[in-house]
Amino acid sequence: MKNVNRFCLTAVILVGMSGAASAQTLARAEATPAIPPVKTATPAPAPAAEKVAAAPAPAPTPATAEATPAPTPTPATAAATPAPEPAPARAATPPAPEQQAPRPAGVAPSSASFPVVTFGIASFLQYEAQLHESNGYNAFDVTRGYLNIEARLNDRVRVRFTPNVRPTTDADLNQNLALRMEYASLDVRASDSMSIMFGLHEMPWLAFEESVNRYRVIGPFFSERLGLIPGVTDLGVSVKNRTERTDIHVGVYNGEGQGRAEIDKYKSIDGRATFRPFSEDGELGNVSISGFYQYGWYARDRPRNVAIVMGSYEVPNIVLTAQYLSATDNPFVAVDVQRRGMSFFGELRQGLTGWAGVGGLDLFVPDANNDGDSRRRLVFGGARWSQVGRARLGVVVTLDQTYQTNSQLLERRLLGQTHIEF
């Protein structure tokens, strides 16, 4: 019986001690704050200000990195542990220029800046020695001194301004070097094949002839030397149209030439047509036929009409030209004068650069009504052409002789000349 009583007393004591321990554990649990649950599936937005004890979750990453999963935040272990700083929002910062997307294919680049101004020089320098005259006259001279200034205002409009230094004769018959305007023109490209030129610009014939015969440095061409065409340029307006096999240039000019002032109401109508009659596949495809006509007046009842037909053959090593000229001319108050002439020129060359041999023959009748008066001019010599950087340099040495009908020598000159152009 005593044993039973001892057992019951021991059980009561153990139950009491267990109840006290449970009460202490419960009190501690109530005093300790609960740890918030960790959300790992979806990044939580920044916590409100009053929830200071909990660590804020990092801000979501920008849209550019949405393929990369956000890092799982480290669970807070204590209220005193600081939370990491949220990542800055990159989407609000514009990308750097080099990081922007490239230009899509097929999009044209921006247009060039205008105006585009270029400068160039064309100079003819000369040494002349008269071999026929007994006084042994010789002289150095400048026969052309172009300063080309060209400005492209846009893809279709171009302006050219070119002063020229050339020999002139004053009222006392003294020759001097004078600065004169050679070009002051406006060139508008109306279409891919047509252009309109206005102002002091090239006339249809002489500039074209110079594009075939590069030896303008030797002296004026046939029609210019005879005084029938007053110069390379004149004041007026013209239209030029060029296709693969044709080249047409027509204009209305004052008719005085070289920018001289107009003195009356009469004008000059000039036109040239050049075409290639044969297929370019054969050798005859290098043949061109050109026709030129000038219809004008010096004054009332004083005509100035010139007709020229020229055939040319051009290949890399040979250039040949032949032309026939017919003119009705009355520069003075007198009867109309009929003039006739033929001119031949040839160049045998290594190419655009290198050595070349040249020769020319002019046959001219100053007055068709006077059969006893005819002239013959013969020129021959050699040249050396070089490319010096971006410039073209030609050194030409020729012998120039002029005879009358009965083979009487009128003039014999030795010419040493340079053609410089860039």
C-alpha positions as a LaTeX table, in Angstrom:
\begin{tabular}{lrrr}
\hline
Residue & $x$ (\AA) & $y$ (\AA) & $z$ (\AA) \\
\hline
Met1 & 0.00 & 0.00 & 0.00 \\
Lys2 & 2.85 & 2.33 & 0.75 \\
Asn3 & 4.30 & 1.57 & $-2.63$ \\
Val4 & 1.07 & 2.57 & $-4.31$ \\
Asn5 & 0.98 & 5.84 & $-2.45$ \\
Arg6 & 4.60 & 6.65 & $-3.43$ \\
Phe7 & 3.84 & 5.98 & $-7.10$ \\
Cys8 & 0.82 & 8.27 & $-7.09$ \\
Leu9 & 2.81 & 11.06 & $-5.39$ \\
Thr10 & 5.61 & 10.76 & $-7.93$ \\
Ala11 & 3.14 & 10.94 & $-10.81$ \\
Val12 & 1.53 & 14.11 & $-9.41$ \\
Ile13 & 4.94 & 15.80 & $-9.05$ \\
Leu14 & 5.94 & 14.93 & $-12.63$ \\
Val15 & 2.66 & 16.22 & $-14.03$ \\
Gly16 & 3.09 & 19.51 & $-12.19$ \\
Met17 & 6.65 & 20.00 & $-13.42$ \\
Ser18 & 5.57 & 19.25 & $-17.02$ \\
Gly19 & 2.80 & 21.86 & $-16.81$ \\
Ala20 & 5.23 & 24.54 & $-15.57$ \\
Ala21 & 7.66 & 23.83 & $-18.40$ \\
Ser22 & 4.89 & 24.08 & $-20.96$ \\
Ala23 & 3.80 & 27.41 & $-19.52$ \\
Gln24 & 7.34 & 28.84 & $-19.80$ \\
Thr25 & 7.69 & 27.64 & $-23.41$ \\
Leu26 & 4.41 & 29.27 & $-24.38$ \\
Ala27 & 5.45 & 32.54 & $-22.81$ \\
Arg28 & 8.71 & 32.61 & $-24.77$ \\
Ala29 & 6.90 & 31.87 & $-28.01$ \\
Glu30 & 4.55 & 34.78 & $-27.45$ \\
Ala31 & 7.50 & 37.14 & $-26.82$ \\
Thr32 & 9.41 & 36.17 & $-30.03$ \\
Pro33 & 8.07 & 37.72 & $-33.39$ \\
Ala34 & 7.12 & 35.29 & $-36.10$ \\
Ile35 & 9.39 & 34.86 & $-39.13$ \\
Pro36 & 7.56 & 35.88 & $-42.31$ \\
Pro37 & 7.12 & 33.24 & $-44.96$ \\
Val38 & 9.51 & 33.35 & $-47.98$ \\
Lys39 & 7.88 & 33.76 & $-51.39$ \\
Thr40 & 10.09 & 32.12 & $-53.98$ \\
Ala41 & 7.69 & 31.70 & $-56.87$ \\
Thr42 & 7.07 & 35.35 & $-57.77$ \\
Pro43 & 9.39 & 38.26 & $-56.84$ \\
Ala44 & 7.57 & 40.40 & $-54.33$ \\
Pro45 & 7.36 & 44.15 & $-54.80$ \\
Ala46 & 9.18 & 46.46 & $-52.46$ \\
Pro47 & 7.66 & 46.19 & $-48.95$ \\
Ala48 & 5.68 & 49.00 & $-47.43$ \\
Ala49 & 7.37 & 51.45 & $-45.12$ \\
Glu50 & 5.79 & 50.07 & $-41.96$ \\
Lys51 & 7.21 & 46.59 & $-42.51$ \\
Val52 & 10.73 & 47.51 & $-41.59$ \\
Ala53 & 11.62 & 44.28 & $-39.95$ \\
Ala54 & 11.20 & 42.21 & $-43.11$ \\
Ala55 & 13.87 & 42.38 & $-45.87$ \\
Pro56 & 12.51 & 43.87 & $-49.17$ \\
Ala57 & 12.64 & 41.67 & $-52.23$ \\
Pro58 & 14.80 & 42.88 & $-55.17$ \\
Ala59 & 13.10 & 44.86 & $-57.94$ \\
Pro60 & 12.16 & 42.95 & $-61.08$ \\
Thr61 & 14.71 & 42.95 & $-63.89$ \\
Pro62 & 14.00 & 45.05 & $-67.09$ \\
Ala63 & 12.20 & 43.68 & $-70.09$ \\
Thr64 & 15.45 & 43.27 & $-72.03$ \\
Ala65 & 16.53 & 40.52 & $-69.64$ \\
Glu66 & 13.21 & 38.78 & $-69.17$ \\
Ala67 & 14.65 & 35.52 & $-70.37$ \\
Thr68 & 16.93 & 35.41 & $-67.31$ \\
Pro69 & 15.12 & 34.32 & $-64.13$ \\
Ala70 & 15.33 & 36.66 & $-61.18$ \\
Pro71 & 17.70 & 35.50 & $-58.41$ \\
Thr72 & 16.04 & 33.93 & $-55.38$ \\
Pro73 & 16.30 & 36.33 & $-52.46$ \\
Thr74 & 18.09 & 35.14 & $-49.36$ \\
Pro75 & 15.60 & 34.55 & $-46.54$ \\
Ala76 & 15.90 & 36.95 & $-43.66$ \\
Thr77 & 17.32 & 35.27 & $-40.57$ \\
Ala78 & 17.06 & 38.19 & $-38.25$ \\
Ala79 & 15.41 & 41.58 & $-38.09$ \\
Ala80 & 18.76 & 43.35 & $-37.97$ \\
Thr81 & 20.04 & 41.89 & $-41.26$ \\
Pro82 & 20.01 & 44.68 & $-43.99$ \\
Ala83 & 18.29 & 43.89 & $-47.27$ \\
Pro84 & 20.24 & 44.27 & $-50.59$ \\
Glu85 & 19.72 & 47.47 & $-52.64$ \\
Pro86 & 17.19 & 47.07 & $-55.45$ \\
Ala87 & 18.64 & 47.00 & $-59.00$ \\
Pro88 & 18.22 & 50.26 & $-61.03$ \\
Ala89 & 15.63 & 50.29 & $-63.79$ \\
Arg90 & 17.71 & 50.08 & $-67.00$ \\
Ala91 & 14.73 & 50.50 & $-69.29$ \\
Ala92 & 14.56 & 54.20 & $-68.49$ \\
Thr93 & 18.09 & 54.87 & $-69.91$ \\
Pro94 & 18.25 & 55.42 & $-73.73$ \\
Pro95 & 20.71 & 53.19 & $-75.53$ \\
Ala96 & 24.04 & 54.60 & $-76.63$ \\
Pro97 & 24.36 & 55.50 & $-80.35$ \\
Glu98 & 26.64 & 52.59 & $-81.06$ \\
Gln99 & 24.18 & 50.22 & $-79.41$ \\
Gln100 & 21.22 & 51.31 & $-81.55$ \\
Ala101 & 19.92 & 49.04 & $-84.25$ \\
Pro102 & 21.79 & 49.28 & $-87.62$ \\
Arg103 & 20.22 & 50.99 & $-90.69$ \\
Pro104 & 17.86 & 48.56 & $-92.41$ \\
Ala105 & 19.00 & 47.28 & $-95.78$ \\
Gly106 & 17.71 & 49.22 & $-98.75$ \\
Val107 & 17.46 & 52.58 & $-96.95$ \\
Ala108 & 19.40 & 55.29 & $-98.86$ \\
Pro109 & 22.00 & 57.28 & $-96.91$ \\
Ser110 & 21.52 & 60.97 & $-96.29$ \\
Ser111 & 22.27 & 63.32 & $-99.25$ \\
Ala112 & 25.65 & 65.02 & $-99.56$ \\
Ser113 & 26.16 & 68.51 & $-98.29$ \\
Phe114 & 25.83 & 71.26 & $-100.87$ \\
Pro115 & 27.23 & 73.38 & $-102.40$ \\
Val116 & 30.29 & 71.36 & $-103.43$ \\
Val117 & 32.98 & 73.69 & $-104.79$ \\
Thr118 & 35.95 & 72.50 & $-106.88$ \\
Phe119 & 38.92 & 74.36 & $-108.32$ \\
Gly120 & 41.05 & 73.59 & $-111.38$ \\
Ile121 & 43.62 & 75.10 & $-113.71$ \\
Ala122 & 44.23 & 74.81 & $-117.46$ \\
Ser123 & 47.31 & 76.62 & $-118.71$ \\
Phe124 & 48.95 & 76.86 & $-122.14$ \\
Leu125 & 52.51 & 78.15 & $-121.98$ \\
Gln126 & 54.44 & 78.80 & $-125.17$ \\
Tyr127 & 57.79 & 79.62 & $-126.67$ \\
Glu128 & 57.68 & 80.84 & $-130.28$ \\
Ala129 & 60.57 & 81.44 & $-132.64$ \\
Gln130 & 59.99 & 82.98 & $-136.08$ \\
Leu131 & 62.27 & 81.19 & $-138.56$ \\
His132 & 61.14 & 83.04 & $-141.67$ \\
Glu133 & 61.66 & 86.62 & $-140.54$ \\
Ser134 & 65.18 & 87.98 & $-140.76$ \\
Asn135 & 64.94 & 89.78 & $-137.44$ \\
Gly136 & 64.87 & 86.47 & $-135.56$ \\
Tyr137 & 61.83 & 87.34 & $-133.46$ \\
Asn138 & 61.13 & 84.96 & $-130.56$ \\
Ala139 & 59.02 & 85.25 & $-127.42$ \\
Phe140 & 57.58 & 83.47 & $-124.39$ \\
Asp141 & 53.85 & 83.77 & $-123.97$ \\
Val142 & 50.72 & 82.55 & $-122.21$ \\
Thr143 & 47.95 & 81.61 & $-124.64$ \\
Arg144 & 45.50 & 80.27 & $-122.07$ \\
Gly145 & 45.25 & 80.65 & $-118.30$ \\
Tyr146 & 42.02 & 79.17 & $-116.95$ \\
Leu147 & 41.13 & 79.22 & $-113.26$ \\
Asn148 & 38.09 & 76.94 & $-113.17$ \\
Ile149 & 35.74 & 77.39 & $-110.23$ \\
Glu150 & 32.72 & 75.09 & $-110.24$ \\
Ala151 & 30.01 & 74.78 & $-107.61$ \\
Arg152 & 27.35 & 72.07 & $-107.49$ \\
Leu153 & 24.33 & 73.58 & $-105.76$ \\
Asn154 & 22.53 & 70.23 & $-105.77$ \\
Asp155 & 22.40 & 67.09 & $-107.90$ \\
Arg156 & 21.03 & 69.00 & $-110.89$ \\
Val157 & 22.28 & 72.59 & $-110.68$ \\
Arg158 & 25.88 & 73.62 & $-111.34$ \\
Val159 & 27.58 & 77.01 & $-111.60$ \\
Arg160 & 30.87 & 77.67 & $-113.42$ \\
Phe161 & 33.04 & 80.75 & $-113.07$ \\
Thr162 & 36.27 & 80.84 & $-115.14$ \\
Pro163 & 38.51 & 83.86 & $-115.70$ \\
Asn164 & 41.13 & 83.51 & $-118.43$ \\
Val165 & 44.48 & 85.18 & $-119.05$ \\
Arg166 & 45.09 & 85.61 & $-122.78$ \\
Pro167 & 46.90 & 87.93 & $-125.20$ \\
Thr168 & 44.91 & 90.96 & $-126.37$ \\
Thr169 & 45.60 & 93.89 & $-128.66$ \\
Asp170 & 44.86 & 97.41 & $-127.44$ \\
Ala171 & 44.00 & 100.55 & $-129.41$ \\
Asp172 & 47.68 & 101.21 & $-130.07$ \\
Leu173 & 48.08 & 97.71 & $-131.57$ \\
Asn174 & 50.15 & 96.63 & $-128.61$ \\
Gln175 & 49.72 & 93.09 & $-127.36$ \\
Asn176 & 49.21 & 92.58 & $-123.65$ \\
Leu177 & 48.18 & 89.80 & $-121.30$ \\
Ala178 & 44.72 & 90.63 & $-120.01$ \\
Leu179 & 42.31 & 88.93 & $-117.62$ \\
Arg180 & 38.96 & 88.29 & $-119.28$ \\
Met181 & 35.90 & 86.32 & $-118.26$ \\
Glu182 & 35.68 & 83.04 & $-120.18$ \\
Tyr183 & 32.82 & 81.28 & $-118.34$ \\
Ala184 & 30.10 & 82.61 & $-116.03$ \\
Ser185 & 27.29 & 80.13 & $-116.49$ \\
Leu186 & 24.42 & 78.30 & $-114.87$ \\
Asp187 & 23.96 & 74.67 & $-115.90$ \\
Val188 & 20.70 & 72.89 & $-115.02$ \\
Arg189 & 20.32 & 69.17 & $-115.70$ \\
Ala190 & 16.67 & 68.94 & $-116.70$ \\
Ser191 & 16.82 & 65.15 & $-117.14$ \\
Asp192 & 19.36 & 62.36 & $-117.30$ \\
Ser193 & 20.14 & 63.23 & $-120.94$ \\
Met194 & 19.27 & 66.93 & $-121.23$ \\
Ser195 & 20.87 & 70.03 & $-119.73$ \\
Ile196 & 20.16 & 73.76 & $-120.10$ \\
Met197 & 23.00 & 76.30 & $-119.97$ \\
Phe198 & 22.57 & 80.02 & $-119.43$ \\
Gly199 & 25.03 & 82.91 & $-119.33$ \\
Leu200 & 28.59 & 83.00 & $-120.66$ \\
His201 & 29.11 & 79.39 & $-121.66$ \\
Glu202 & 30.44 & 77.15 & $-124.40$ \\
Met203 & 29.21 & 77.45 & $-127.97$ \\
Pro204 & 28.36 & 74.20 & $-129.76$ \\
Trp205 & 31.39 & 73.76 & $-132.01$ \\
Leu206 & 34.84 & 74.69 & $-130.67$ \\
Ala207 & 34.45 & 73.09 & $-127.23$ \\
Phe208 & 33.28 & 69.89 & $-128.92$ \\
Glu209 & 36.19 & 69.91 & $-131.39$ \\
Glu210 & 38.59 & 70.29 & $-128.47$ \\
Ser211 & 37.11 & 67.14 & $-126.88$ \\
Val212 & 38.24 & 65.21 & $-129.99$ \\
Asn213 & 41.49 & 67.03 & $-130.79$ \\
Arg214 & 43.47 & 67.70 & $-127.62$ \\
Tyr215 & 46.00 & 69.95 & $-129.41$ \\
Arg216 & 44.23 & 73.27 & $-128.95$ \\
Val217 & 47.54 & 74.26 & $-127.31$ \\
Ile218 & 49.16 & 74.50 & $-130.77$ \\
Gly219 & 46.81 & 77.32 & $-131.74$ \\
Pro220 & 43.23 & 78.20 & $-132.62$ \\
Phe221 & 41.28 & 75.59 & $-134.55$ \\
Phe222 & 40.49 & 75.97 & $-138.25$ \\
Ser223 & 37.24 & 77.98 & $-138.08$ \\
Glu224 & 38.47 & 80.10 & $-135.17$ \\
Arg225 & 41.77 & 80.89 & $-136.82$ \\
Leu226 & 39.90 & 82.14 & $-139.89$ \\
Gly227 & 37.81 & 84.45 & $-137.73$ \\
Leu228 & 34.51 & 82.78 & $-138.65$ \\
Ile229 & 33.63 & 81.65 & $-135.10$ \\
Pro230 & 34.47 & 84.40 & $-132.61$ \\
Gly231 & 35.50 & 82.17 & $-129.72$ \\
Val232 & 34.89 & 79.15 & $-127.53$ \\
Thr233 & 32.23 & 80.87 & $-125.40$ \\
Asp234 & 29.56 & 83.53 & $-125.79$ \\
Leu235 & 26.64 & 85.00 & $-123.87$ \\
Gly236 & 23.34 & 83.23 & $-124.48$ \\
Val237 & 21.22 & 80.20 & $-123.65$ \\
Ser238 & 21.49 & 76.68 & $-125.07$ \\
Val239 & 20.17 & 73.16 & $-124.69$ \\
Lys240 & 22.25 & 70.01 & $-124.91$ \\
Asn241 & 20.86 & 66.49 & $-125.26$ \\
Arg242 & 23.06 & 63.40 & $-125.24$ \\
Thr243 & 22.23 & 59.74 & $-125.74$ \\
Glu244 & 24.39 & 56.68 & $-126.37$ \\
Arg245 & 24.80 & 57.40 & $-130.09$ \\
Thr246 & 23.81 & 61.06 & $-130.52$ \\
Asp247 & 24.87 & 64.43 & $-129.11$ \\
Ile248 & 22.87 & 67.56 & $-129.97$ \\
His249 & 23.65 & 71.12 & $-128.84$ \\
Val250 & 21.56 & 74.15 & $-129.94$ \\
Gly251 & 21.68 & 77.71 & $-128.61$ \\
Val252 & 20.96 & 81.39 & $-129.14$ \\
Tyr253 & 23.89 & 83.78 & $-128.52$ \\
Asn254 & 24.76 & 87.45 & $-128.84$ \\
Gly255 & 27.21 & 86.46 & $-131.57$ \\
Glu256 & 30.04 & 88.75 & $-130.48$ \\
Gly257 & 32.00 & 85.98 & $-128.78$ \\
Gln258 & 34.26 & 85.81 & $-125.72$ \\
Gly259 & 31.79 & 87.71 & $-123.54$ \\
Arg260 & 31.94 & 90.91 & $-125.60$ \\
Ala261 & 29.02 & 93.30 & $-125.08$ \\
Glu262 & 26.14 & 93.18 & $-127.54$ \\
Ile263 & 26.09 & 96.15 & $-129.93$ \\
Asp264 & 22.79 & 95.60 & $-131.77$ \\
Lys265 & 19.60 & 93.57 & $-131.75$ \\
Tyr266 & 20.90 & 90.76 & $-133.95$ \\
Lys267 & 21.63 & 87.34 & $-132.55$ \\
Ser268 & 23.33 & 84.15 & $-133.65$ \\
Ile269 & 21.70 & 80.72 & $-133.72$ \\
Asp270 & 24.23 & 77.89 & $-133.45$ \\
Gly271 & 23.56 & 74.17 & $-133.63$ \\
Arg272 & 25.58 & 70.97 & $-133.74$ \\
Ala273 & 24.55 & 67.34 & $-134.14$ \\
Thr274 & 26.94 & 64.42 & $-133.66$ \\
Phe275 & 26.03 & 60.78 & $-134.17$ \\
Arg276 & 27.64 & 57.39 & $-134.57$ \\
Pro277 & 26.15 & 55.79 & $-137.69$ \\
Phe278 & 27.65 & 52.34 & $-137.19$ \\
Ser279 & 27.29 & 49.66 & $-134.57$ \\
Glu280 & 29.81 & 49.84 & $-131.73$ \\
Asp281 & 30.57 & 46.12 & $-132.08$ \\
Gly282 & 32.71 & 46.67 & $-135.19$ \\
Glu283 & 35.69 & 48.83 & $-136.01$ \\
Leu284 & 33.46 & 51.39 & $-137.70$ \\
Gly285 & 31.78 & 51.98 & $-134.36$ \\
Asn286 & 34.64 & 54.40 & $-133.60$ \\
Val287 & 33.55 & 56.71 & $-136.44$ \\
Ser288 & 31.53 & 59.83 & $-135.64$ \\
Ile289 & 29.86 & 62.27 & $-138.04$ \\
Ser290 & 29.26 & 65.86 & $-136.89$ \\
Gly291 & 27.47 & 68.76 & $-138.52$ \\
Phe292 & 27.46 & 72.40 & $-137.38$ \\
Tyr293 & 25.64 & 75.50 & $-138.63$ \\
Gln294 & 25.74 & 79.09 & $-137.44$ \\
Tyr295 & 23.06 & 81.48 & $-138.64$ \\
Gly296 & 23.66 & 85.08 & $-137.62$ \\
Trp297 & 24.39 & 88.66 & $-138.59$ \\
Tyr298 & 27.04 & 91.22 & $-137.89$ \\
Ala299 & 24.39 & 93.88 & $-138.58$ \\
Arg300 & 21.50 & 94.41 & $-140.94$ \\
Asp301 & 22.22 & 92.79 & $-144.35$ \\
Arg302 & 25.65 & 91.61 & $-143.15$ \\
Pro303 & 25.39 & 87.85 & $-142.67$ \\
Arg304 & 27.64 & 85.57 & $-140.68$ \\
Asn305 & 26.75 & 82.03 & $-141.71$ \\
Val306 & 29.10 & 79.08 & $-141.22$ \\
Ala307 & 28.55 & 75.41 & $-142.09$ \\
Ile308 & 30.95 & 72.63 & $-141.05$ \\
Val309 & 30.86 & 68.87 & $-141.60$ \\
Met310 & 33.44 & 66.72 & $-139.82$ \\
Gly311 & 34.18 & 63.04 & $-139.63$ \\
Ser312 & 36.35 & 61.63 & $-136.84$ \\
Tyr313 & 37.86 & 58.27 & $-135.99$ \\
Glu314 & 39.04 & 57.58 & $-132.44$ \\
Val315 & 40.77 & 54.52 & $-130.98$ \\
Pro316 & 43.29 & 54.36 & $-128.11$ \\
Asn317 & 46.31 & 54.76 & $-130.44$ \\
Ile318 & 44.94 & 56.77 & $-133.38$ \\
Val319 & 42.84 & 59.92 & $-133.76$ \\
Leu320 & 41.90 & 61.19 & $-137.23$ \\
Thr321 & 39.66 & 64.10 & $-138.22$ \\
Ala322 & 38.62 & 65.61 & $-141.56$ \\
Gln323 & 36.32 & 68.60 & $-141.98$ \\
Tyr324 & 34.84 & 70.74 & $-144.72$ \\
Leu325 & 33.88 & 74.38 & $-144.12$ \\
Ser326 & 31.73 & 76.77 & $-146.10$ \\
Ala327 & 30.91 & 80.31 & $-144.98$ \\
Thr328 & 29.15 & 83.46 & $-146.13$ \\
Asp329 & 30.80 & 86.29 & $-144.30$ \\
Asn330 & 30.55 & 90.08 & $-144.32$ \\
Pro331 & 32.43 & 91.55 & $-141.34$ \\
Phe332 & 32.71 & 94.95 & $-143.02$ \\
Val333 & 30.31 & 97.12 & $-145.00$ \\
Ala334 & 31.00 & 95.48 & $-148.34$ \\
Val335 & 29.80 & 92.61 & $-150.48$ \\
Asp336 & 29.26 & 89.15 & $-149.02$ \\
Val337 & 32.34 & 86.93 & $-149.21$ \\
Gln338 & 32.13 & 83.19 & $-149.89$ \\
Arg339 & 34.82 & 81.25 & $-148.06$ \\
Arg340 & 35.74 & 77.58 & $-148.45$ \\
Gly341 & 38.21 & 75.30 & $-146.76$ \\
Met342 & 39.21 & 71.81 & $-145.64$ \\
Ser343 & 41.18 & 70.71 & $-142.61$ \\
Phe344 & 42.83 & 67.37 & $-141.76$ \\
Phe345 & 44.45 & 66.30 & $-138.50$ \\
Gly346 & 46.02 & 63.10 & $-137.24$ \\
Glu347 & 47.64 & 61.80 & $-134.06$ \\
Leu348 & 49.52 & 58.52 & $-133.68$ \\
Arg349 & 50.11 & 57.85 & $-129.97$ \\
Gln350 & 51.02 & 55.29 & $-127.37$ \\
Gly351 & 47.83 & 56.11 & $-125.48$ \\
Leu352 & 46.48 & 58.91 & $-123.37$ \\
Thr353 & 49.95 & 59.08 & $-121.83$ \\
Gly354 & 53.28 & 58.54 & $-123.51$ \\
Trp355 & 54.77 & 59.67 & $-126.81$ \\
Ala356 & 52.73 & 60.92 & $-129.76$ \\
Gly357 & 53.27 & 62.21 & $-133.27$ \\
Val358 & 50.95 & 64.86 & $-134.73$ \\
Gly359 & 50.35 & 66.37 & $-138.13$ \\
Gly360 & 47.81 & 68.68 & $-139.73$ \\
Leu361 & 46.98 & 70.18 & $-143.11$ \\
Asp362 & 44.65 & 73.14 & $-143.78$ \\
Leu363 & 43.52 & 74.19 & $-147.24$ \\
Phe364 & 41.66 & 77.49 & $-147.36$ \\
Val365 & 40.24 & 79.84 & $-150.01$ \\
Pro366 & 39.61 & 83.25 & $-148.44$ \\
Asp367 & 37.39 & 84.34 & $-151.34$ \\
Ala368 & 35.78 & 81.81 & $-153.64$ \\
Asn369 & 35.46 & 84.50 & $-156.34$ \\
Asn370 & 39.26 & 84.85 & $-156.46$ \\
Asp371 & 40.74 & 81.57 & $-157.62$ \\
Gly372 & 44.25 & 82.93 & $-157.51$ \\
Asp373 & 44.25 & 83.37 & $-153.73$ \\
Ser374 & 44.43 & 80.22 & $-151.65$ \\
Arg375 & 46.37 & 79.25 & $-148.54$ \\
Arg376 & 47.96 & 76.07 & $-147.27$ \\
Arg377 & 49.08 & 75.47 & $-143.71$ \\
Leu378 & 51.18 & 72.51 & $-142.63$ \\
Val379 & 52.03 & 71.60 & $-139.04$ \\
Phe380 & 53.85 & 68.52 & $-137.72$ \\
Gly381 & 55.78 & 67.56 & $-134.63$ \\
Gly382 & 55.75 & 65.40 & $-131.51$ \\
Ala383 & 54.43 & 65.41 & $-127.96$ \\
Arg384 & 54.91 & 63.73 & $-124.63$ \\
Trp385 & 51.92 & 63.35 & $-122.29$ \\
Ser386 & 52.25 & 62.45 & $-118.63$ \\
Gln387 & 50.03 & 62.01 & $-115.61$ \\
Val388 & 51.59 & 63.87 & $-112.68$ \\
Gly389 & 49.55 & 63.08 & $-109.62$ \\
Arg390 & 46.06 & 64.29 & $-110.48$ \\
Ala391 & 47.34 & 66.66 & $-113.17$ \\
Arg392 & 47.86 & 66.12 & $-116.90$ \\
Leu393 & 51.02 & 67.49 & $-118.46$ \\
Gly394 & 51.68 & 67.69 & $-122.18$ \\
Val395 & 54.89 & 68.95 & $-123.81$ \\
Val396 & 54.43 & 69.67 & $-127.52$ \\
Val397 & 57.05 & 70.72 & $-130.09$ \\
Thr398 & 55.88 & 71.54 & $-133.63$ \\
Leu399 & 56.89 & 73.31 & $-136.81$ \\
Asp400 & 54.11 & 75.51 & $-138.25$ \\
Gln401 & 54.33 & 76.70 & $-141.89$ \\
Thr402 & 51.91 & 78.69 & $-144.06$ \\
Tyr403 & 52.13 & 78.94 & $-147.86$ \\
Gln404 & 50.26 & 80.91 & $-150.50$ \\
Thr405 & 48.93 & 79.52 & $-153.79$ \\
Asn406 & 52.22 & 79.64 & $-155.65$ \\
Ser407 & 54.02 & 77.90 & $-152.76$ \\
Gln408 & 55.30 & 81.20 & $-151.49$ \\
Leu409 & 56.24 & 80.83 & $-147.84$ \\
Leu410 & 54.32 & 83.30 & $-145.72$ \\
Glu411 & 55.26 & 82.12 & $-142.24$ \\
Arg412 & 57.39 & 79.51 & $-140.51$ \\
Arg413 & 57.37 & 79.13 & $-136.73$ \\
Leu414 & 58.97 & 76.76 & $-134.24$ \\
Leu415 & 56.69 & 76.24 & $-131.24$ \\
Gly416 & 57.49 & 74.71 & $-127.89$ \\
Gln417 & 54.38 & 74.50 & $-125.71$ \\
Thr418 & 53.08 & 72.96 & $-122.52$ \\
His419 & 49.54 & 71.95 & $-121.65$ \\
Ile420 & 48.94 & 71.78 & $-117.88$ \\
Glu421 & 45.53 & 70.83 & $-116.54$ \\
Phe422 & 44.10 & 69.61 & $-113.26$ \\
\hline
\end{tabular}
